[in-house]
Amino acid sequence: MKSLGDHGPMRPSGQTQTSGGNGDDQSAVVGNERLTALAGAVLLVLIVVELMTTAYLRAGLSAHVFVGVVLSGPLAVKIGSTFYRFLRYYTRSPAFVRRGPPRLTLRVLAPLLIATTLVVIGSGIGLVVTGPRSAGPLLPLHGLSVLVWLPLIAIHVFAYIWRVPRLVANDWSKQAAEQAPGRGLRLGVNLGALMLGAIAAVLLLPSATPWIAWSQTNGTIPAPMIVGMLVATLALLATRPLRWR
């Protein structure tokens, strides 16, 4: 995938190149990509479920809260692995420099995507803790952040959707696995993060009881969700990230 700001050809993510650089460093690049892809795949499934529960808040608020807390675990892995690549690239690690940065558009959107994602998750957990009577500005903040987040996550998902299945599948291919040892560690990190998120969700779910009662009279699809989906559709039509290959 070639950056809008780069002029050299970029290799497909599944390939490696050891000539002219350290093989271990190149393995780190491939391993980082596969770790990020696996975390992203888990996140995508959870996000789809979370959006589905938003459409049925009256019956699905418990699931909405549970999944929203669970995905904080894989989210931490995704942000951590992305930051690691960012750090290695800008500290001029040869293998990461050769691999190149993401597209310029994605690099520009990334800080905003991370910030809005953290606000969405943080305000959501804050709402569970405070309850509907003491929600204060958290409720409009949650809605506004969702509105901004939806088009950003839509562009991000459709920019990488073709690469993720290949990267995840490569980790289970014997030949490809030899290029990046550590499959067990990558799988363990993601499973561990998922389990920690699930434990946190179980502990926090009883605090959502007041919201479950609230949803029985206020369980309509939130306006920010509707507007956000419309804006996301327009953003995809305008940017056409599916062509970014």
KEZABA-283446 format. One line per 3 residues: number of its first residue (from 1); their letters; for each residue z negated, x negated, y of C-alpha. Coordinates in steps of 0.02 Angstrom, whole numbers. Last residue first. Layout:
// residues N
NUM) A) Z:X:Y | ... $
//
This chain:
// residues 245
245) RWR) 98:227:-50 | 58:322:110 | 176:468:76 $
242) LPR) 33:580:20 | -46:545:190 | 72:669:277 $
239) TAL) -5:639:450 | 43:801:538 | 45:916:387 $
236) LAL) -119:843:326 | -199:866:496 | -138:1046:507 $
233) TAV) -216:1085:338 | -378:999:388 | -383:1100:550 $
230) LMG) -367:1261:449 | -501:1205:327 | -616:1158:470 $
227) VIM) -593:1326:554 | -643:1418:396 | -789:1302:357 $
224) PAP) -847:1303:538 | -849:1495:530 | -974:1497:386 $
221) ITG) -920:1604:237 | -1042:1750:233 | -1214:1738:154 $
218) NTQ) -1320:1793:301 | -1420:1938:228 | -1447:1870:52 $
215) SWA) -1429:1694:119 | -1600:1701:204 | -1688:1728:38 $
212) IWP) -1600:1575:-33 | -1642:1482:127 | -1827:1517:103 $
209) TAS) -1815:1450:-76 | -1731:1286:-25 | -1893:1186:-38 $
206) PLL) -1893:1216:-226 | -1727:1120:-234 | -1794:956:-165 $
203) LVA) -1869:881:-323 | -1722:936:-432 | -1599:870:-303 $
200) AIA) -1687:702:-292 | -1679:686:-482 | -1494:731:-479 $
197) GLM) -1457:601:-344 | -1550:469:-445 | -1449:518:-599 $
194) LAG) -1284:506:-506 | -1331:337:-434 | -1376:275:-608 $
191) LNV) -1213:341:-681 | -1114:254:-544 | -1206:89:-561 $
188) GLR) -1196:97:-751 | -1008:125:-750 | -982:-24:-636 $
185) LGR) -1102:-130:-740 | -1016:-81:-902 | -846:-121:-829 $
182) GPA) -905:-294:-779 | -755:-403:-816 | -604:-384:-700 $
179) QEA) -438:-450:-765 | -497:-430:-945 | -515:-244:-913 $
176) AQK) -328:-233:-878 | -287:-298:-1052 | -416:-189:-1140 $
173) SWD) -375:-32:-1040 | -531:67:-996 | -548:-5:-821 $
170) NAV) -364:27:-795 | -394:215:-812 | -510:216:-660 $
167) LRP) -385:118:-555 | -239:226:-612 | -331:389:-579 $
164) VRW) -384:328:-404 | -215:269:-340 | -123:434:-321 $
161) IYA) -266:523:-230 | -292:382:-105 | -209:448:54 $
158) FVH) -237:629:0 | -424:602:-10 | -440:511:157 $
155) IAI) -334:639:251 | -437:783:179 | -600:691:213 $
152) LPL) -556:677:397 | -494:856:411 | -656:922:334 $
149) WVL) -778:808:427 | -752:877:602 | -788:1058:552 $
146) VSL) -927:1002:435 | -1009:906:577 | -1004:1061:687 $
143) GHL) -1085:1170:554 | -1223:1047:515 | -1257:1020:699 $
140) PLL) -1262:1209:727 | -1396:1223:590 | -1493:1066:638 $
137) PGA) -1517:1123:818 | -1672:1225:774 | -1694:1248:586 $
134) SRP) -1876:1298:602 | -1867:1477:538 | -1724:1438:417 $
131) GTV) -1818:1302:322 | -1867:1129:386 | -1842:1031:225 $
128) VLG) -1682:1118:170 | -1611:1105:345 | -1647:918:351 $
125) IGS) -1555:896:185 | -1403:980:262 | -1421:883:425 $
122) GIV) -1423:719:328 | -1277:764:214 | -1163:824:355 $
119) VLT) -1222:687:474 | -1192:553:342 | -1018:621:310 $
116) TAI) -984:629:497 | -1030:445:519 | -933:386:366 $
113) LLP) -777:481:418 | -791:420:598 | -808:240:540 $
110) ALV) -660:261:420 | -535:344:539 | -477:184:622 $
107) RLT) -466:89:458 | -373:235:379 | -243:236:518 $
104) LRP) -224:46:507 | -184:58:323 | -309:-27:209 $
101) PGR) -341:-214:229 | -257:-355:134 | -267:-410:-47 $
98) RVF) -233:-588:12 | -382:-577:131 | -492:-513:-11 $
95) APS) -440:-659:-121 | -464:-788:17 | -637:-727:77 $
92) RTY) -611:-724:265 | -783:-662:320 | -688:-509:383 $
89) YRL) -618:-472:210 | -781:-503:117 | -879:-390:235 $
86) FRY) -753:-247:229 | -743:-259:40 | -933:-251:29 $
83) FTS) -937:-107:154 | -821:-9:40 | -931:-45:-111 $
80) GIK) -1087:10:-17 | -1007:167:55 | -945:222:-115 $
77) VAL) -1109:180:-202 | -1211:274:-72 | -1094:422:-88 $
74) PGS) -1119:421:-276 | -1305:452:-246 | -1289:573:-98 $
71) LVV) -1181:682:-211 | -1335:750:-297 | -1410:816:-135 $
68) GVF) -1259:922:-91 | -1241:976:-272 | -1417:1048:-275 $
65) VHA) -1407:1129:-104 | -1242:1215:-138 | -1297:1262:-314 $
62) SLG) -1449:1351:-243 | -1340:1430:-108 | -1219:1502:-237 $
59) ARL) -1241:1689:-240 | -1250:1725:-54 | -1165:1561:-12 $
56) YAT) -1003:1605:-101 | -870:1510:-3 | -992:1367:23 $
53) TML) -1013:1356:-166 | -828:1315:-182 | -843:1179:-50 $
50) EVV) -985:1098:-147 | -889:1105:-311 | -740:1019:-228 $
47) ILV) -858:890:-152 | -939:855:-321 | -771:823:-405 $
44) LLV) -714:713:-261 | -876:615:-262 | -857:571:-446 $
41) AGA) -678:512:-414 | -733:412:-262 | -871:324:-359 $
38) LAT) -743:279:-492 | -617:220:-362 | -746:114:-269 $
35) LRE) -801:29:-430 | -620:1:-478 | -577:-75:-309 $
32) NGV) -730:-187:-313 | -686:-247:-488 | -508:-287:-433 $
29) VAS) -568:-388:-283 | -707:-473:-382 | -582:-521:-516 $
26) QDD) -480:-605:-379 | -633:-703:-326 | -661:-757:-505 $
23) GNG) -480:-813:-518 | -498:-926:-365 | -343:-942:-260 $
20) GST) -167:-1011:-250 | -114:-930:-412 | -234:-799:-473 $
17) QTQ) -144:-641:-429 | -200:-473:-494 | -115:-306:-513 $
14) GSP) -197:-136:-517 | -201:-116:-329 | -13:-128:-308 $
11) RMP) 33:-285:-211 | 53:-284:-23 | 210:-339:66 $
8) GHD) 182:-434:229 | 202:-353:400 | 31:-277:431 $
5) GLS) -24:-154:565 | 31:3:477 | -48:-68:322 $
2) KM) 54:-78:164 | 0:0:0 $
//
